[in-house]
Structure formats: structure tokens, C-alpha cells
Amino acid sequence: MIYLDNAATTKPAAALQALFCQYAEQDWHNPSAMYLPAVQSEQKVNAARKLLKDAIHAPEAIFTSCGTEGSNTVIFNGWSKKGGAKQHFITSAYEHPCVYECFRQLEQQGHRVDYVSAGKAGVITPEAVASLVCEDTALVAVMHVNNETGAVNDICAIADAVKAKNPETLVYADGVQAYLRIPFDMAGSKVDYYTASAHKVHGLKGTGILFYKKGSPLKAYLVGGGQEGTLRSGTENTFGILAFAEAAKMLLQNNTQKTAHMQMLKDTLCTALMQAKGAVCISPANSAPHILNMAFSGMRGEVLLHLLEKDGVCIATGSACSSKKRSFRVHESVGLPPALAECAVRFSFCPDNTLEEIQYTAEKTLAALKKFQGFIRR
């Protein structure tokens, strides 16, 4: 099998197998307990936290169960509630569902939300965001890397523009597709909150992290035993946390070369597939090295996905989190006509993918298009 859906999830790093054996024998104790083995487990959790924070120079961090929990925590509890007054929020029209649906709920509660469109350029501009900031804007949320198109938003410039307009407005960036792939210095930016997820970087599903600035008005979303400095109750997922740090450490080794390798794979596949009739590259020029979004007029994305699956190649039509309720919201935000949006597919890479795999994928994709393109059953 050739796996090209790494934006959905990644294969766990091989080193995690040995790590689990050590965890099962030595590090399985509850980090909140007071005897020595538990204290040692807590120390390892905090060492993992430090490694993950240092990767982006983040001031503070709490562990969560996933990127969705981190987003929900920030959007519902990461801003100052001024009595019962309704407030204003800004987000992008092509956010991941875990962000977008939160703001829909805030709208239902009577708050005002502005949704910024990316337009044909594919990116959210600081000017477009800043133009909407007003006196009662509580929070701005713009993702760092779009999970479907791979577009990279300049979240540092966006945060600068927002704070220049209203210093009290908080800024959140969903970093799930960007963490350890796109350079980011949180300490040197005006971004207040940033989230990541272990399974996107060869860790395990079930572990996420929420980075935040000291003094940010963050309140607990899950309450109970008061773990994670009272900001996230619940017994820590010790193995998931240790696995996250181990996977990050492995990915950070020769990271520049790994990034260049993925960019080469992406460019090679894009060049080959642009030969197809009606081919459109949806990913903008400024896009992440591991995501390629394309559409082929006359070939529904879901059909192409299953044709390639028969040839042993796994790709996606969009966000895995939206696969059960197919939506073209992201592609509509970048100006893609509905007829072409339903033809979109996403190829996403990891450092372990090879040039031979990409060449095979290009060959099979072009063959499928040549045979079936133009036959769309509605």
C-alpha cells in the first residue's frame, strides 16, 4: 500500500514500540500520585512538555486529547467574558470543522461572528482580518495551514495587525497541520494560543497539546481533579504524551532535509498530474510541503479515490473529519465552482514516502483519468 493521506493521520514512529515496552514496565504510574515511581512519571511528562514547547518557543502548554479539544477549549474558554454582553469574533471561512462549528455555536448563543474568505489567492490576509476588528472583538481564530489546500497563512502578521487595531483581542491559530512542518516562533509572535496533535506528526491518536501565552485568560474546559495546572482535569495520558515527544524528537532530526524531500515529492506529482486534461492545482504557491490539493474536471474526487485504492494508493477527498458529511465549504472559500469542487482530491506526504511511490501514483492517476474522466454519475 502507498499511503498518501498523511494530513489525516500518520503512521506511528517505529521507536514507539520500544517506548511502549518501557512504559508498560516502568512508567505506567499515575503522574498525580506522590510516591517515587509516580513522581518519576510526572517528571517524564514535564520533560516531554518542555521538548514540545521548545520546538516552537512556546511559553506554556497543557496536554489535551486532540486538536479538537484544544480548539474547543480556546474558542469557548480562551477569552474574557464581560458579564452577559454579547461579543464579536472573527475566523476564516475555511477553518477545520473543530473551529468552524464552535463559532457556529457562538452565533447561536447570540454573539456576532465574521467569516473571512480566502479568495482565489487561497490565503487569509492580515488586512482582511484587521478590517473587521472592533472594540468588542474578543477572539480571532485563523489556522496556520489549511488542512485541505495546504495554504500557509502568515499568522504572525495577522496577529500583529489584530493587536495594532485592538490590543485586547486574543489571537488563536490552529497549528495541527503546521506544527514541526512550518517554522514558527510563538514567543516572538503576538499569537496567544496555538494547538497541535500527536497523530499528525507520527505520534498516537488521543494526545494533543495547547500552547498559550502567560496571562492569557484561559479557563478550564474539563474540570475535576485539577491536573495540568487546573486547566485540564483528567488523568494524563502518560504514554500518549511520551510518544508525542519521542515522535517529535525523531521528526526534528534533519527536519530541513525531510521538508525538502516532501516538497520534491509534491512538486514531482503536481508536475506529472498537470498533464491531465482539465487539471487544476488548488494548493496555492505558498502552501505546506506535505499537502497537494488538485481537481480534475469530469472526475469526481470520490471516484478517483476508489480507483486509486484498487491500485494500492490511499488518498483523500478532503478532511477526514468531514468525510461522513461531505462539504465543499473550503473550496467555495477559495472561489472554486461547485462542479469542480466535487472533483477535488488531496495527496499528502510524509518523509518516508519515496520518489518511486510518487511516480507509481502519477502513472495510475493518469491512467484512471484517461479511462474514466468525463463519466460522472450524479
N, C-alpha and C positions, 0 to 999 in steps of 0.2 A: 504494500500500500504506500502511495505517495501522499503525504499529509500536507495540504496547503490551506489549512484553516486555523493557523496559529493565533489569529486575532480572537477566535472563540475560546480556545484553551491550548495550552502547550503540553507536550509530553514531559512528565516529571524528570528532573535530572537524575542520572544514574546513581550519583553519590547519595541520594536519599535512601536507597536500600540499606546501605551500611549504617546510615544515621538512624534509621528506624530500629535496627537491632540494638544500638547503643541506648536509644530512648526506652525501648521495651525492657531493657535490663537495668538501666541506671537512672534515667531522667523522667520517670513516669509519675513522680510525686506531684501533689498539688502545690503549685508555687506560692499559694497563700498560707500554707501551713508553717509552723515555727521550728520544726526540728531540722537538723542539718541537711539531710538529703533534699528536703523541700526548699530550703534556703538556697542550696546549690542550683536547683532547677530555676528558681527565681532569678538568680544571677545570670544563668544562661539565657533566659528570656530577655533580660535587660541588655545583655551583650548583643543579642540579635536585634533588639530595638535600635541600639546605637549604630550598628552596621547599616541598617536600612535608612536611618536618619542621615547618617554621614554621606550616603550616596547622593543626596540632593541638598546637603547642608540644611536640613530641616531642624528648627529649634525644639519642637516637641512632637510626640506621636503616641497614639493609642492603637492597640490592635482591635480589629473587628472581625466579623465572619466573612466579609466580602466587600467588593466595591459598592454594591447596592446599599448595604448597611451604612457605609461611610457617607455616601451621598445623602441618604435619608437623615442621618444624624445632623449633618451640616445644614441642610435646607430647612429642616423643621426646628432645629435647636441651636443653630450657629449664628444667631443674630439677636439683637436686643428688642424684646417685645415691650413696646411703650404703652403700658396699660392695655386697654382694649382697642386701641386705634388700629385701623387697617393700614397696611404699609405697601410699599411699592417694591417690585422685584424685576430683575432683568435676567434673561437667559437667552440661549440661542435656539433657533427653531430645529436644529439637528442634533440636539443632545441625546445621549443614551436614554432609553426608557426609564432607568432608575433615577434620572434627574428630571426629565420632562414630565413624568407622571406626578412627581412631587409638586411641581409648580401648578399642574392642573388642579391638584387638591387644594393648594393655597388659594387659587382662583375661586373654587367652590366655597371657601371659607370667607370670601368677600375681599380678599386682597387683590391688588392690581398687579398684573404681570405683563411685561412687554417681551415679545419673542423676536430676536434679531435674526434676519435671514442672511445666509452666507452669500447668496447670489452666484452668478456664473463663475466668479473668481474662486469660489469654494471655501473662503476663509472669512472669519468674523473680524472686522476691522475695529481698532480702538476708537476711531472716530464715530462709527455707528453705535457703539455701546455708550460712549460718553455723552452722545447727543440725547440719550434717554434718561440719564442720571438726573435726579431731582432731590429736593430737600429731604423727602421721606423714603428714599431708596435704601432699603435695609441690606440687601444682598444681591450681588451679581454672580452668576454662575456661567462660565464658558469653558468648555472642555479643551484640554491641551491638544489632543489628537483625536480626530473623528474616527470612530470605530468602523465605519463603513467605507468612507472615501480615503481615509488616511491623512486628510488635510491637517496641517500643523498651524494652530493659532498662536499668535505672539501674546501669550498670557501675561508676560511681564509688562509689555507696552499697554495692554488692556487695563491691567491693574493700575499702572501709572496714570492713565487717562481718567479712570474712575475716581481715584483718590484726589486728583487735581480738581475735579468737579465737586466731590463731596468726601472729605477725609474720613467721615464716619461710616461710609458704606463698606461693607465687608465683601471680599472677593474670594470665590471658590473656583478651583479648576479640577475637574475630573481628570486625573492623570493615569487612569488604568491602562490605556494603550501607549502612553508615553514613558512611563517610569522605566528607567535603565536603558531606554532606547533613544530618547531625545534629551540632550543636555538641559539641565535646569538647576539653578541655584536659588533655592527658596529663601535663604537668609538674605540674599542680595536683591530680592524682589519685594513687591508690595502685595503679593498673594498671601491671603490669610489662611486658607485651607487647601489641602491637596490630598487626593486619595490614590491608592494603588491596590492591586490584588495579586496574590501569590501565584495563582494558576496561569496568569498571563506571562510569567517570566520563569517557567519551568519549576515552580513550586507546586503546592497542592491546593485543590479546591477546598474552600471552607476557612480561608485565612485572608484577611485584608488589613490595611493599615490606613489610618487617618492622621496626616501630618497637620500641625497647626502652629500658629504664632502664639507666643506667650501673651497673655492678656486678652486673647480673643474670647468673646462672650459665648463660649461653648458650654452647653448643658448636657447632662446625661440623657441619652435616648433610651438606654436599657438601665433600669435601676434594680438594686438588690443588695448584693454583698459589698459593693463599693470597690471592685477591682479596677485596675487601670486609673488610679488616682481619682476614684469615684466617678469617672467619666464613661465607664463601660463595664457594668456589672456582668458577672458570669465567669465561671472558672475558665482560665486561659487555655486555649488550645495549644498546649506546650509543643507537641510535635509539629503541628502546622506552622507555628512561629519559627521553630528551629529550622524547619525545612525551607521556609521562606528565605531566611538569612543565608542558608547554605546555597540555595539556588541562585540568589542574588550575587553571592561571592563568586560562584562559578561563571555567571554571565558577565560579571565585571572584568574578569580576566581577559585581556586582549580585546576589550569591548570595541575599540575603534576598528580593528580588523573585522570583527564579526558584523558590525554595522555596514562596513564597506562591502562585505560579502553578500549580505541581504540586498543591498542596493543594486549590486551587479545582477543578482538573480531577477530582481524586479524589472530592471531595465531590459534585460535579455528577453524576458517573457513578454513585456509590453511591445518591444520592437517586433517580435515574431507575430504576435496576435494582431497588431495594427495592419497586417497584410490582409486580414479577412475583410470581406465585403461588409460595409455598414458598421465597422468597428469604431467605438468611441472610448477614449480613455477618460474616465470620470475623475480619477485622482488628479488633483492639481499639481503643478510643477513643484510647489512647496508641500510635499507630502512625506509621511513617515516611510522609512526604507523597507518596512515589513508589510505594507499594505498596498495592493494594486486593485483598484475597482474599475471594471470595464463593462461595456454593454455592446451587444451585437444585434443590430436591428433585425427583426424577424426571427429571433431565437429567444424564447422565454428563459429567464435565468434558471428556473426550477428544472426545466427540461435539460438544459446543458449540464446542470449539476448531476442529474441521474445518468446521463450518457457518459460523463467522465467517471462517475462512480463505477460503472461497469468495466471501465478500463483501469480501475485501481487507483483513481485520483480523487481525493476529497477536497472540495472547495465549498464555498457558501454563497448564498444569495444576499446575505446581509447579516445583521446582528443575530447571533444565536438566541439571545434573549427575546427576540421578536419573531422567531421562526414560526411560532404557533398562531400568531396574529399578524400576518404579513402586511407591512405598511410601507408606503413609498414616501413617508414624511421627509426623510433625509434627502432623498434625491429631488423631491419637489423643492426643497430649500435651496438647492444649488441650480435650480432652473431647468431640470431635466423633464421633458414631456412625459406624461404617464405611460404612453406606449413604449417609450424607450426605458423608462424606469423599471418596468417589469422584465426587461431583458438584462438587468444588471447582475453581475456576479463579482465575488470578491475572492482574490487569491491572496493568502497571507503566509509569510515565510518565517523561518527561524534559522539560526546559524547552522543547524545540522542538515538543512536542505542542500542538495547538490546541483551542480550545473546539469548533470545528466538527467536528473529528475525534471528540471525545468524544460529541457529540450524535449523530453518524452511528453510532458504535459502540453507543450505548444503543438507538437505533432498530432496528438489525439484531439485537442480542441479544434484545430483547423480542419481535421478530418470530419469531426462531428458537425461543424458548421457547414462544410461543403455538402454533406449528405442531407442534413435536416433543416438548414436555415430557410426560413420563409414558410414553413409549415407550422403555424401556431394554432392550436386548438383552443377555442375560447368557451 
